[in-house]
């Protein structure tokens, strides 16, 4: 059992940290204020070849694993970039996995190199307004017509659709009533985001203003059969190859953001003097921070365990979900405590921690609720009956 990173993994961490150091608090405060996508930051990550860290070498990637991708994501979030920085590259780290696993040689050669090189930007069209977390009840419909499909429907909370030119889109190709199981009859497509057929409507939200979230309205989108990933009806199976890595990565980001908040709170507690003593000398201040450190470290261990299992080709559903749950809880507590440690100044934007608190709500809520993770563990690990 290994509890330390390899030299190569440490080199990845340090290289990403050097890039992140170029983008200071003022940069991320400005992006949080003006809502502009952090193009300069993404450009630097792309120039380093990091977008393809977990993609095959023959298509321009590094051929590494989700462990290395999680190190990258964690380092970005922990630098103070938070979810604004991590989400800007998040999809590229796990989104193409279904293409790698289920795509044909032609599809991999056509789709992966432009993504890895940053020439293409993709968004992920899964969630729908009337389905929520019940992905098997998706209503977006793809009807085959010769050598293409015609797709109609709606998607919600689609990240980076304002600037994306590609979309990884799941739709129903067979009516639910005709399927033996609700997970059947779904198909996955990777295709052009045709704005003449897809209306992209920005959702104003609580945090992470720089990385857009959107509602998509799809009307008669024509998608070639050649853009379908895997067999027709196997979309759920294809999608699963992106779900566990996504949970691992967002958990890694939640830990990083929580640690960034904890570092700021600890520094402020050492420097802030009230009643002729630093506030960190008071156990009411230092004890909660100590608990934050322990919870974040424990969550990070689960993140790394889940990533290692995935990279070894072993089942990791329980660990990936547990990592997301524990990291979100630990990150939220650390961000809350950072604001409270700063007192009134924690409410001021210049100290950054109020942004961290807004951004940590993303891994708490998405891509799966904390409550559904509890149900998953109860059923799949502890053998309890399904409760919903």
VOPAGU-2260 file (C-alpha; in pm, 1 decimal, decimal comma):
REM VOPAGU-2260
SITE   aa  ch    i         X         Y         Z
SITE  UNK   A    0       0,0       0,0       0,0
SITE  UNK   A    1     146,4     331,0    -114,8
SITE  UNK   A    2      67,6     657,8      65,8
SITE  UNK   A    3     292,9     890,4    -130,1
SITE  UNK   A    4     301,7    1011,3    -489,1
SITE  UNK   A    5     561,1     885,4    -734,0
SITE  UNK   A    6     826,5    1122,1    -866,9
SITE  UNK   A    7     631,9    1156,4   -1192,3
SITE  UNK   A    8     311,7    1239,2   -1005,0
SITE  UNK   A    9     491,3    1498,9    -797,1
SITE  UNK   A   10     631,6    1647,5   -1117,0
SITE  UNK   A   11     277,3    1677,1   -1254,6
SITE  UNK   A   12     160,1    1848,7    -937,5
SITE  UNK   A   13     450,0    2092,0    -940,1
SITE  UNK   A   14     412,5    2174,2   -1310,2
SITE  UNK   A   15      42,7    2252,6   -1269,0
SITE  UNK   A   16     115,5    2457,0    -956,5
SITE  UNK   A   17     363,0    2669,6   -1153,5
SITE  UNK   A   18      98,1    2744,5   -1415,6
SITE  UNK   A   19    -158,4    2826,3   -1148,0
SITE  UNK   A   20      87,1    3065,0    -982,6
SITE  UNK   A   21      63,9    3282,6   -1295,1
SITE  UNK   A   22    -304,0    3347,0   -1217,1
SITE  UNK   A   23    -337,5    3520,3    -884,4
SITE  UNK   A   24    -630,7    3613,7    -663,4
SITE  UNK   A   25    -694,8    3929,1    -864,0
SITE  UNK   A   26    -736,8    3723,6   -1181,9
SITE  UNK   A   27    -998,2    3492,1   -1031,1
SITE  UNK   A   28   -1175,3    3778,2    -852,9
SITE  UNK   A   29   -1199,3    3956,9   -1187,1
SITE  UNK   A   30   -1341,4    3646,2   -1359,3
SITE  UNK   A   31   -1591,3    3604,5   -1076,8
SITE  UNK   A   32   -1694,1    3967,5   -1128,7
SITE  UNK   A   33   -1704,4    3999,4   -1507,8
SITE  UNK   A   34   -1805,3    3640,9   -1586,7
SITE  UNK   A   35   -1554,3    3608,1   -1869,9
SITE  UNK   A   36   -1438,5    3252,8   -1941,6
SITE  UNK   A   37   -1077,7    3207,7   -1817,3
SITE  UNK   A   38    -936,0    3166,5   -2167,4
SITE  UNK   A   39    -583,4    3268,9   -2070,4
SITE  UNK   A   40    -572,5    3005,8   -1797,6
SITE  UNK   A   41    -710,3    2731,2   -2022,1
SITE  UNK   A   42    -460,3    2831,3   -2292,2
SITE  UNK   A   43    -170,8    2776,1   -2052,0
SITE  UNK   A   44    -306,1    2437,9   -1940,9
SITE  UNK   A   45    -353,6    2339,3   -2305,4
SITE  UNK   A   46      -3,6    2451,4   -2405,6
SITE  UNK   A   47     137,0    2215,5   -2146,4
SITE  UNK   A   48     -51,0    1924,7   -2301,8
SITE  UNK   A   49    -248,9    1869,6   -1982,6
SITE  UNK   A   50    -596,0    1845,8   -2137,3
SITE  UNK   A   51    -509,6    1496,7   -2260,8
SITE  UNK   A   52    -350,4    1374,4   -1940,1
SITE  UNK   A   53    -573,7    1064,4   -1926,1
SITE  UNK   A   54    -612,7    1018,5   -2302,0
SITE  UNK   A   55    -420,9     763,9   -2516,8
SITE  UNK   A   56     -78,6     866,2   -2638,2
SITE  UNK   A   57    -151,6     772,5   -3000,1
SITE  UNK   A   58    -406,2    1055,9   -3016,2
SITE  UNK   A   59    -186,3    1318,4   -2852,7
SITE  UNK   A   60    -260,2    1242,2   -2488,2
SITE  UNK   A   61     -27,2    1143,2   -2206,7
SITE  UNK   A   62    -170,7     796,3   -2154,3
SITE  UNK   A   63    -188,9     841,5   -1778,8
SITE  UNK   A   64    -473,7     758,5   -1542,5
SITE  UNK   A   65    -756,1     916,3   -1347,8
SITE  UNK   A   66    -514,1     931,3   -1053,3
SITE  UNK   A   67    -294,7    1175,4   -1243,3
SITE  UNK   A   68    -601,3    1364,6   -1368,5
SITE  UNK   A   69    -722,9    1398,2   -1010,1
SITE  UNK   A   70    -383,2    1535,2    -906,6
SITE  UNK   A   71    -417,0    1796,5   -1180,3
SITE  UNK   A   72    -773,5    1889,2   -1079,4
SITE  UNK   A   73    -684,7    1900,5    -709,1
SITE  UNK   A   74    -384,5    2124,2    -770,0
SITE  UNK   A   75    -589,1    2372,8    -973,0
SITE  UNK   A   76    -862,8    2398,8    -710,6
SITE  UNK   A   77    -616,6    2420,7    -421,8
SITE  UNK   A   78    -423,3    2703,0    -588,5
SITE  UNK   A   79    -716,5    2933,8    -520,9
SITE  UNK   A   80    -860,3    2899,1    -870,2
SITE  UNK   A   81   -1129,5    2687,1    -708,6
SITE  UNK   A   82   -1413,7    2557,8    -919,7
SITE  UNK   A   83   -1373,5    2851,3   -1158,8
SITE  UNK   A   84   -1039,4    2711,2   -1267,7
SITE  UNK   A   85   -1110,7    2340,3   -1231,5
SITE  UNK   A   86   -1443,9    2349,5   -1413,9
SITE  UNK   A   87   -1285,9    2526,6   -1709,1
SITE  UNK   A   88   -1092,7    2207,3   -1794,7
SITE  UNK   A   89   -1298,9    1950,1   -1602,1
SITE  UNK   A   90   -1488,0    1793,3   -1894,4
SITE  UNK   A   91   -1174,8    1734,2   -2100,0
SITE  UNK   A   92   -1030,8    1521,5   -1819,8
SITE  UNK   A   93   -1314,3    1265,5   -1806,8
SITE  UNK   A   94   -1571,0    1346,6   -2078,0
SITE  UNK   A   95   -1391,3    1174,6   -2368,9
SITE  UNK   A   96   -1364,9     844,6   -2176,2
SITE  UNK   A   97   -1669,3     690,3   -2349,6
SITE  UNK   A   98   -1507,8     770,3   -2685,1
SITE  UNK   A   99   -1183,0     607,1   -2574,9
SITE  UNK   A  100   -1360,7     291,5   -2451,4
SITE  UNK   A  101   -1645,9     253,0   -2702,0
SITE  UNK   A  102   -1546,9     463,8   -3002,3
SITE  UNK   A  103   -1426,6     313,3   -3327,6
SITE  UNK   A  104   -1069,7     373,5   -3443,5
SITE  UNK   A  105   -1206,5     627,3   -3691,4
SITE  UNK   A  106   -1399,7     810,8   -3419,6
SITE  UNK   A  107   -1100,8     823,3   -3185,0
SITE  UNK   A  108    -873,2     954,7   -3459,0
SITE  UNK   A  109   -1131,8    1215,5   -3559,2
SITE  UNK   A  110   -1256,3    1328,7   -3218,1
SITE  UNK   A  111    -976,0    1300,7   -2964,9
SITE  UNK   A  112    -681,0    1496,9   -3111,6
SITE  UNK   A  113    -874,8    1825,7   -3151,9
SITE  UNK   A  114   -1005,9    1795,4   -2795,0
SITE  UNK   A  115    -662,1    1726,2   -2653,1
SITE  UNK   A  116    -508,7    2011,3   -2853,1
SITE  UNK   A  117    -777,5    2253,1   -2734,5
SITE  UNK   A  118    -902,6    2310,4   -3089,0
SITE  UNK   A  119   -1242,7    2170,5   -2992,6
SITE  UNK   A  120   -1433,4    2245,3   -2674,5
SITE  UNK   A  121   -1705,9    2004,6   -2570,3
SITE  UNK   A  122   -2003,2    2026,6   -2337,4
SITE  UNK   A  123   -2200,9    1742,8   -2180,3
SITE  UNK   A  124   -2574,8    1718,4   -2248,9
SITE  UNK   A  125   -2720,3    1476,0   -1994,0
SITE  UNK   A  126   -2941,4    1639,3   -1728,8
SITE  UNK   A  127   -3296,7    1732,3   -1824,7
SITE  UNK   A  128   -3548,8    1961,8   -1650,5
SITE  UNK   A  129   -3807,8    1687,4   -1594,0
SITE  UNK   A  130   -3569,3    1401,3   -1513,8
SITE  UNK   A  131   -3314,4    1545,0   -1269,1
SITE  UNK   A  132   -3101,4    1265,2   -1125,6
SITE  UNK   A  133   -3327,4     997,2   -1278,0
SITE  UNK   A  134   -3121,5     963,6   -1594,7
SITE  UNK   A  135   -3316,9     659,3   -1711,3
SITE  UNK   A  136   -3622,0     885,0   -1758,1
SITE  UNK   A  137   -3458,1    1113,9   -2012,5
SITE  UNK   A  138   -3706,7    1238,0   -2271,2
SITE  UNK   A  139   -3477,9    1385,5   -2537,5
SITE  UNK   A  140   -3552,0    1171,2   -2843,9
SITE  UNK   A  141   -3328,4    1065,2   -3132,3
SITE  UNK   A  142   -3513,2     918,0   -3430,2
SITE  UNK   A  143   -3310,1     742,8   -3697,7
SITE  UNK   A  144   -3368,8     846,1   -4057,1
SITE  UNK   A  145   -3133,8     660,4   -4290,4
SITE  UNK   A  146   -2774,1     755,8   -4220,9
SITE  UNK   A  147   -2858,2    1014,4   -3958,6
SITE  UNK   A  148   -3067,9    1081,2   -3648,6
SITE  UNK   A  149   -3300,0    1372,5   -3583,2
SITE  UNK   A  150   -3286,6    1481,1   -3217,9
SITE  UNK   A  151   -3537,6    1691,0   -3024,6
SITE  UNK   A  152   -3549,0    1771,6   -2655,5
SITE  UNK   A  153   -3411,0    1984,3   -2372,0
SITE  UNK   A  154   -3101,7    1970,5   -2155,6
SITE  UNK   A  155   -3020,6    2159,1   -1837,7
SITE  UNK   A  156   -2706,5    2261,2   -1649,5
SITE  UNK   A  157   -2487,5    2206,5   -1954,7
SITE  UNK   A  158   -2147,6    2355,3   -1871,1
SITE  UNK   A  159   -1940,0    2561,0   -2122,3
SITE  UNK   A  160   -2209,9    2546,2   -2392,4
SITE  UNK   A  161   -2163,4    2919,3   -2453,8
SITE  UNK   A  162   -1823,9    2856,5   -2613,2
SITE  UNK   A  163   -1833,4    2483,8   -2700,1
SITE  UNK   A  164   -1840,1    2365,7   -3059,4
SITE  UNK   A  165   -1900,6    1998,8   -2971,3
SITE  UNK   A  166   -2150,1    1820,2   -2749,6
SITE  UNK   A  167   -2153,8    1476,4   -2588,7
SITE  UNK   A  168   -2526,9    1411,6   -2592,5
SITE  UNK   A  169   -2737,6    1126,7   -2460,6
SITE  UNK   A  170   -3086,0    1069,9   -2599,6
SITE  UNK   A  171   -3351,2     800,3   -2607,4
SITE  UNK   A  172   -3355,6     599,4   -2931,7
SITE  UNK   A  173   -3622,3     356,2   -2811,2
SITE  UNK   A  174   -3936,3     438,2   -2616,3
SITE  UNK   A  175   -3913,8     351,0   -2249,0
SITE  UNK   A  176   -4233,3     145,7   -2271,6
SITE  UNK   A  177   -4065,0     -84,4   -2524,8
SITE  UNK   A  178   -3757,8    -149,6   -2306,4
SITE  UNK   A  179   -3712,0    -440,6   -2066,7
SITE  UNK   A  180   -3511,5    -218,8   -1833,4
SITE  UNK   A  181   -3514,3     161,7   -1799,1
SITE  UNK   A  182   -3139,5     171,9   -1869,3
SITE  UNK   A  183   -3201,3      34,6   -2218,2
SITE  UNK   A  184   -3291,9     237,6   -2524,6
SITE  UNK   A  185   -3049,9     526,5   -2464,0
SITE  UNK   A  186   -2777,4     618,8   -2712,3
SITE  UNK   A  187   -2474,0     843,2   -2683,0
SITE  UNK   A  188   -2359,4    1088,1   -2950,1
SITE  UNK   A  189   -2055,2    1310,5   -2988,8
SITE  UNK   A  190   -2136,5    1568,5   -3251,4
SITE  UNK   A  191   -2127,0    1932,3   -3358,2
SITE  UNK   A  192   -2311,7    2181,7   -3142,4
SITE  UNK   A  193   -2517,1    2329,0   -3426,7
SITE  UNK   A  194   -2645,1    2660,8   -3293,7
SITE  UNK   A  195   -2900,6    2687,0   -3572,0
SITE  UNK   A  196   -3070,7    2382,8   -3415,5
SITE  UNK   A  197   -2969,7    2422,4   -3048,9
SITE  UNK   A  198   -3064,0    2732,3   -2854,2
SITE  UNK   A  199   -2818,9    2788,0   -2568,3
SITE  UNK   A  200   -2966,4    2993,2   -2285,6
SITE  UNK   A  201   -2740,7    3108,8   -1999,4
SITE  UNK   A  202   -2844,9    3026,1   -1641,5
SITE  UNK   A  203   -2746,4    3298,3   -1393,8
SITE  UNK   A  204   -2627,8    3122,7   -1081,1
SITE  UNK   A  205   -2481,9    3153,5    -732,7
SITE  UNK   A  206   -2113,0    3097,7    -805,3
SITE  UNK   A  207   -1853,9    3011,7   -1070,0
SITE  UNK   A  208   -1973,3    3293,6   -1292,9
SITE  UNK   A  209   -1673,5    3255,5   -1524,3
SITE  UNK   A  210   -1772,3    2902,8   -1632,3
SITE  UNK   A  211   -2119,4    2912,1   -1780,1
SITE  UNK   A  212   -2412,4    2680,6   -1713,3
SITE  UNK   A  213   -2692,8    2662,4   -1964,9
SITE  UNK   A  214   -3033,0    2536,9   -2069,6
SITE  UNK   A  215   -3035,5    2379,4   -2416,6
SITE  UNK   A  216   -3337,3    2364,4   -2646,8
SITE  UNK   A  217   -3279,9    2113,4   -2927,0
SITE  UNK   A  218   -3502,6    2130,5   -3234,5
SITE  UNK   A  219   -3448,5    1888,9   -3525,4
SITE  UNK   A  220   -3075,6    1852,2   -3472,9
SITE  UNK   A  221   -2939,9    1627,7   -3749,1
SITE  UNK   A  222   -2666,3    1394,1   -3624,9
SITE  UNK   A  223   -2484,5    1147,0   -3853,8
SITE  UNK   A  224   -2489,9     781,6   -3750,5
SITE  UNK   A  225   -2109,5     807,6   -3761,6
SITE  UNK   A  226   -2132,2    1035,6   -3455,1
SITE  UNK   A  227   -2299,6     771,7   -3238,8
SITE  UNK   A  228   -2063,2     630,1   -2975,8
SITE  UNK   A  229   -2109,9     255,9   -2926,8
SITE  UNK   A  230   -2411,6      57,4   -3035,4
SITE  UNK   A  231   -2761,3     199,8   -3050,7
SITE  UNK   A  232   -2924,1     150,0   -2712,6
SITE  UNK   A  233   -2592,1     117,3   -2526,9
SITE  UNK   A  234   -2576,6     481,3   -2422,5
SITE  UNK   A  235   -2619,8     407,5   -2053,3
SITE  UNK   A  236   -2332,9     160,1   -2056,2
SITE  UNK   A  237   -2116,8     411,4   -2240,8
SITE  UNK   A  238   -2212,7     690,5   -2002,3
SITE  UNK   A  239   -2108,9     487,0   -1698,5
SITE  UNK   A  240   -1746,2     501,9   -1814,4
SITE  UNK   A  241   -1756,4     875,3   -1752,8
SITE  UNK   A  242   -1957,3     881,1   -1429,1
SITE  UNK   A  243   -1709,9     727,4   -1183,7
SITE  UNK   A  244   -1415,2     935,5   -1311,4
SITE  UNK   A  245   -1633,4    1245,2   -1286,7
SITE  UNK   A  246   -1712,4    1170,8    -923,1
SITE  UNK   A  247   -1342,5    1117,8    -849,0
SITE  UNK   A  248   -1241,1    1442,2   -1018,7
SITE  UNK   A  249   -1505,0    1662,9    -859,7
SITE  UNK   A  250   -1419,9    1508,0    -522,2
SITE  UNK   A  251   -1055,7    1592,6    -579,6
SITE  UNK   A  252   -1154,6    1949,7    -662,9
SITE  UNK   A  253   -1371,8    1974,1    -350,7
SITE  UNK   A  254   -1078,3    1864,3    -134,8
SITE  UNK   A  255    -850,4    2116,1    -304,7
SITE  UNK   A  256   -1096,1    2400,0    -258,8
SITE  UNK   A  257   -1149,3    2306,1     105,3
SITE  UNK   A  258    -773,5    2303,5     161,4
SITE  UNK   A  259    -739,2    2645,4      -2,8
SITE  UNK   A  260   -1002,6    2779,2     234,8
SITE  UNK   A  261    -834,7    2613,0     533,2
SITE  UNK   A  262    -496,0    2761,1     443,5
SITE  UNK   A  263    -643,6    3110,4     427,4
SITE  UNK   A  264    -830,7    3064,6     754,2
SITE  UNK   A  265    -518,8    2934,6     928,6
SITE  UNK   A  266    -310,2    3225,6     803,6
SITE  UNK   A  267    -571,3    3478,1     909,8
SITE  UNK   A  268    -596,8    3314,6    1254,7
SITE  UNK   A  269    -218,8    3349,3    1297,3
SITE  UNK   A  270    -217,2    3714,4    1191,2
SITE  UNK   A  271    -538,9    3860,7    1328,9
SITE  UNK   A  272    -496,2    4015,7    1677,3
SITE  UNK   A  273    -798,3    4081,1    1898,4
SITE  UNK   A  274    -786,1    4146,6    2273,0
SITE  UNK   A  275    -403,9    4160,9    2251,1
SITE  UNK   A  276    -368,3    3803,3    2119,5
SITE  UNK   A  277    -392,8    3626,2    1789,0
SITE  UNK   A  278    -736,2    3471,4    1742,8
SITE  UNK   A  279    -569,5    3139,2    1658,7
SITE  UNK   A  280    -455,7    3114,8    2020,0
SITE  UNK   A  281    -817,5    3051,1    2113,7
SITE  UNK   A  282    -926,3    2687,5    2101,9
SITE  UNK   A  283   -1266,4    2795,4    1973,5
SITE  UNK   A  284   -1081,1    2903,2    1658,2
SITE  UNK   A  285    -806,1    2642,5    1632,0
SITE  UNK   A  286   -1003,7    2327,4    1713,7
SITE  UNK   A  287   -1253,3    2357,7    1426,5
SITE  UNK   A  288    -964,6    2421,8    1186,9
SITE  UNK   A  289    -789,7    2109,4    1313,4
SITE  UNK   A  290   -1104,3    1907,4    1249,6
SITE  UNK   A  291   -1123,5    2054,1     897,5
SITE  UNK   A  292    -769,9    1933,3     828,4
SITE  UNK   A  293    -847,2    1579,2     944,7
SITE  UNK   A  294   -1169,2    1556,7     745,3
SITE  UNK   A  295   -1005,0    1685,4     426,7
SITE  UNK   A  296    -711,9    1445,6     458,3
SITE  UNK   A  297    -945,6    1148,2     511,2
SITE  UNK   A  298   -1159,0    1248,6     213,6
SITE  UNK   A  299    -849,4    1283,8      -4,6
SITE  UNK   A  300    -742,9     928,9      80,7
SITE  UNK   A  301   -1079,7     799,5     -40,9
SITE  UNK   A  302   -1041,5    1003,3    -360,1
SITE  UNK   A  303    -703,7     845,5    -429,3
SITE  UNK   A  304    -831,7     496,3    -347,3
SITE  UNK   A  305   -1120,2     534,2    -592,5
SITE  UNK   A  306    -886,6     668,1    -861,7
SITE  UNK   A  307    -640,0     381,4    -808,4
SITE  UNK   A  308    -917,4     122,7    -835,4
SITE  UNK   A  309   -1047,9     278,1   -1157,0
SITE  UNK   A  310    -700,3     286,8   -1310,9
SITE  UNK   A  311    -650,5     -79,1   -1214,9
SITE  UNK   A  312    -971,6    -171,8   -1396,3
SITE  UNK   A  313   -1141,9    -276,7   -1074,6
SITE  UNK   A  314   -1497,0    -191,1    -958,9
SITE  UNK   A  315   -1495,1     146,6    -787,5
SITE  UNK   A  316   -1856,1     262,9    -777,7
SITE  UNK   A  317   -1881,0     260,8    -398,9
SITE  UNK   A  318   -1543,8     428,5    -351,6
SITE  UNK   A  319   -1606,3     694,5    -620,1
SITE  UNK   A  320   -1942,7     784,2    -470,1
SITE  UNK   A  321   -1802,5     780,5    -116,1
SITE  UNK   A  322   -1516,0    1005,2    -226,1
SITE  UNK   A  323   -1759,0    1256,7    -371,5
SITE  UNK   A  324   -1971,6    1252,5     -56,1
SITE  UNK   A  325   -1685,0    1281,5     192,1
SITE  UNK   A  326   -1497,8    1545,9      -9,5
SITE  UNK   A  327   -1806,7    1762,0     -53,6
SITE  UNK   A  328   -1888,9    1743,3     318,2
SITE  UNK   A  329   -1531,0    1817,5     425,6
SITE  UNK   A  330   -1492,7    2094,6     168,0
SITE  UNK   A  331   -1818,4    2260,7     268,6
SITE  UNK   A  332   -1726,8    2257,8     638,7
SITE  UNK   A  333   -1382,4    2400,8     565,0
SITE  UNK   A  334   -1523,2    2680,2     347,9
SITE  UNK   A  335   -1784,8    2767,7     607,3
SITE  UNK   A  336   -1523,3    2772,3     880,5
SITE  UNK   A  337   -1293,2    2991,2     669,9
SITE  UNK   A  338   -1564,2    3257,4     639,6
SITE  UNK   A  339   -1639,8    3238,3    1012,1
SITE  UNK   A  340   -1271,0    3258,6    1105,1
SITE  UNK   A  341   -1240,0    3578,1     904,7
SITE  UNK   A  342   -1540,3    3723,0    1082,7
SITE  UNK   A  343   -1684,4    4022,8     902,4
SITE  UNK   A  344   -1399,4    4021,5     650,3
SITE  UNK   A  345   -1503,3    3671,8     546,4
SITE  UNK   A  346   -1801,8    3838,9     383,5
SITE  UNK   A  347   -1574,4    4065,1     178,3
SITE  UNK   A  348   -1480,7    3956,1    -173,2
SITE  UNK   A  349   -1118,2    4066,7    -139,0
SITE  UNK   A  350   -1048,6    3783,5     106,3
SITE  UNK   A  351   -1168,2    3521,8    -147,2
SITE  UNK   A  352   -1328,2    3288,0     106,3
SITE  UNK   A  353   -1682,2    3404,5      31,9
SITE  UNK   A  354   -1622,3    3293,0    -328,9
SITE  UNK   A  355   -1495,9    2958,9    -207,1
SITE  UNK   A  356   -1813,5    2911,0      -2,4
SITE  UNK   A  357   -2030,1    2983,6    -305,8
SITE  UNK   A  358   -1826,2    2754,1    -529,2
SITE  UNK   A  359   -1811,5    2457,4    -289,5
SITE  UNK   A  360   -2187,7    2421,4    -331,0
SITE  UNK   A  361   -2123,4    2280,0    -679,7
SITE  UNK   A  362   -1962,2    1953,4    -559,1
SITE  UNK   A  363   -2216,4    1935,5    -276,2
SITE  UNK   A  364   -2505,4    1936,6    -526,6
SITE  UNK   A  365   -2355,1    1786,9    -842,5
SITE  UNK   A  366   -2314,5    1559,4   -1028,6
SITE  UNK   A  367   -2518,8    1353,0    -782,4
SITE  UNK   A  368   -2685,6    1453,1    -456,0
SITE  UNK   A  369   -2545,6    1353,9    -119,1
SITE  UNK   A  370   -2876,7    1180,8     -40,6
SITE  UNK   A  371   -2864,4     959,7    -349,2
SITE  UNK   A  372   -2508,0     858,0    -263,4
SITE  UNK   A  373   -2629,4     744,5      78,6
SITE  UNK   A  374   -2898,4     536,5     -91,2
SITE  UNK   A  375   -2643,4     389,0    -331,5
SITE  UNK   A  376   -2410,1     282,8     -48,9
SITE  UNK   A  377   -2699,7     143,5     154,3
SITE  UNK   A  378   -2821,8     -68,0    -139,4
SITE  UNK   A  379   -2502,4    -167,0    -318,8
SITE  UNK   A  380   -2269,3    -207,7     -20,5
SITE  UNK   A  381   -2495,4    -284,5     272,9
SITE  UNK   A  382   -2759,5    -485,9      88,6
SITE  UNK   A  383   -3059,3    -276,2     187,4
SITE  UNK   A  384   -3381,0    -255,7     -14,4
SITE  UNK   A  385   -3422,6      21,1    -268,7
SITE  UNK   A  386   -3590,4     318,5    -103,7
SITE  UNK   A  387   -3704,5     519,6    -405,1
